[in-house]
Structure formats: structure tokens, C-alpha cells
Amino acid sequence: MANKVHPQASVSDPSPAGRQTFTVWMKSLVCHTNGCTVFDSKGDIVYRVENYDSKGGCEVQLMDLQGNILYSILSKKLQIFGCWNGYRVGTNKEQPCFTVKKCYSIVRREIACQVTVGFNTYWIVRLGLKNQGFKMLNISGDIVAEVKQKQVSSGVVLGEDVLALEVEPCMDHSLIVALVTVYGLINRRL
């Protein structure tokens, strides 16, 4: 009897249950600017973020490889705890596609941010106070994306500026990268 291949687990997709895996390098492709570059599992650049202001700037752009802007991310002024709005290019500039609010909670220290995308709510939860890794949970508590320090197959952990991003198949990759960008802005990494 011939070996059957499970439809969700192919040789080219080593991640569990069809998760997409990306590498996020917290460096810009443009000299002397802040930003990050996102590679797919084949090593091709798929997204880049340029922040021409200082780290934690008020506006950044998420672009594809060709430089087409996918999201503009703006810091809301006069917000005590920090709030960022994301606008998808080609949509209404009055209504943000997503909103990220930084959370300050003494009781629930692990929750870093509340994310609102339309009628859906997500939470960004830190993976430790010193670790820059985090996971995104939906309202049911299911993980929709996870970011942690990149580790190569031989077990070597790469520098703090190289992250592994795993995204569940039902999620919009560009939206998740935009949210990773906001979290980088919150932590003054971009």
C-alpha cells in the first residue's frame, strides 16, 4: 500500500497544521532609517516597514517588496496609555482598519495590548517581561499568531533582532505584520 500524504502537511510546509512561518529582521533595508524586513519561509522578502522618523515615530508604512504601501500606521495624539490606528490603503481615512491600545494592568501583567479589527477583539500577550516574544489571541483564547526569537534547526538562537513569526492560516498575513509593527513601535524597536 502506498504512503498517503496528509493534505495539510506537505514537505515544503514544515510548520504544524498549515501555519505560515516568517522571519522578521528588525532592520530596515534603507540605510540610516528604522524599520524591519519580513521574509517568507523560502527566504524571499515579502514585507518591509520604513520609519523615517526616530524610533517609536508617529507614522510608519507597511509596504510590499515593490514599495506599495499596504498600511499606514499612525500614533494617536493625546492618548495617555498609547493608541495606534492602522489604515489600509484605498479605504476610508476616517475609519481605521484596526486599533491597538496599550494596556496598563497591575493584575494582568502579561497582557500588553488590546487589538480591535472591525468587530473582532484580539489580545497581544507577552511571553515574559524580558523576552520580546508575544502571542496574539482571539477572544476565545486561541493563538492566531506567535512571535519569538528565531532559532535555527541546529538549535542556535539568533540575535534579538531576528524573530520567528508563525501565523494561523485563517489570518491576513499583512494585517498580522502590521500588528507586529505596532508592537515594535510600542517597545521602541522601530
N, C-alpha and C positions, 0 to 999 in steps of 0.2 A: 504494500500500500504506500502510495507517495506521500511525502510530507506535505501537510497543509500549512499555509502561511496565514496567520491571524490577520484579518483585514486592517486592524488599527496598528499593528506593529510591523513595520517594514524595515528592511535592512538600512535604508537611508534615514530613518527616524528613530534614533536611539532613546528618545525621551518617552516616559510612560504615557500610555493612553492618548497618543497623538498630540501631546503638548509641544508647542513651538519653543525652541530654545534660541536665545540671542546672547551676544556678548556686548556689554556696554562698556566702552572705554571712556572714562571721564576726562577726555582731552578733545580739544577742537581740532579740526582739520586745517583751520585758518590760523596762521601764526599770530601770536600776541592777542588772542581772544580767548574767552572762556567758553566752554561748551562740552559736548560729548558726541561720540560717534557710535552708532549701533550696527553690529554685524549680524547676519543670519548664521545658521548652523554650517553653511558652506564657506563662510569667511567673506562673503560679499557685503559691502556697505549697503544698508537699506534705509537708514535714517541718520540725520545729523542735526545737532542743535547748536546754534550760534548765539552767543550772548556777547554783544559788542560793548556792553557796559561793564561795570565792576561785578565781582561775584555777588550773587543774590540780586541782580539787577531787576528793574521794574518790568521789563518786557523782553521776552525771548521768542524765537521762532523755531518750530519743529519743521524740518524740511526732509524731502526725499533726497536721493543721491543726486538728482539733476538740479536741486536747488529750489524746487517748487515748494512753497510754504503750505503745510498741511494744517498747522495750528499756530495761532498767536496766543501766547500765554502772558497775561497781564496781572501784575500785583495790584490789588485794590488799595487805594489810598485811604488813610484814616481808619484802618482796621487794627485794633489793639492786638489781637492774637494772630493776625496774619490770614489773608484770604487771597486766593488766586483764581482767576477766571480763564477758561480756555475757550477760544473761538475757532471753530473750524472755518477754513477759508471758503468763501462762497455762501455762507449762511448769514443770518441776521446778526449784525454787530451789537444790537440792543440786548439780545438774549444769549448768554454764554452756553456753549455745548456742555461744559462741566464747571463745577465749582469745587475748590479744595479749601477746607478750613482747618487750620492748625488747632489741635486740641490741647488744652491745658487741664489735666485732671490729676489730682493727687492720688485718688483712689485707683484709677486705671492707667498707670504709667505706661503700659505697653502700647496704648492707642496713640498714634501720632497725629492722624488726620481723619477727617470725615470728608468723603467724596460724594458729590451729588451729580449724577448724569441723567438728565431728564427726570423721570420719576423713580429712578433706582438710586439706592444708597450703598456705598462701599466704605470700608474702613481700611486704613493703612496701619498695620500693626508692626512695631519694631521687633526685631529678633534679638534684642538685648540692648542695653544702654550704650555700650562701647562699639557694638557691631553696627555697621551701616546697612546691614541687610534688613529687609522687611518683606511682609506679605500683604496682599490685598485680599480682603474677604468681602463676600457679598452679604446681604442682610441675613441670610441663613447660616452664615459662618463658614461657607465653603471657600476654599482658596481659589482665586481666579488668576492670580499671578504671584510670583515669588522672585525676589532679588537677593542674591548673596554673593559673597566674594568668590570669584572664579577659581576653580580647582581643575587642573588638567588631569587626564586619565592616569598619569603616573603618581598622582597624589600630591603634587606640588601645588601649593596655594599661591596664586599670583598676587601682585601688589594691590593695595587698597583702591587703586583707580581702575581696576578691571573687575567687572561684575558679570555674573551669570543671571540672565532674566529668563524665566520659564513662564509661558502664557498658556492658559487653557484654550482649547480650540474654539470655544464659543465666543471668545472676546476679540474685539477690534484691536489689532496689534498697534496701530498708530495711536489710538487712544491710550493704551497702556503705556507706551513710550512717553506720551505727553504727561501722564501722571507720574512716571518715574522722573521726568524732568522737573516737575513741580516739587517733588520730594528732594531732589538735588538742590533746588533753589532754597527751599526751607532750611536745609542744612548747610547752605552756603558752599556747596560743592561745585556749582556752576556760576 
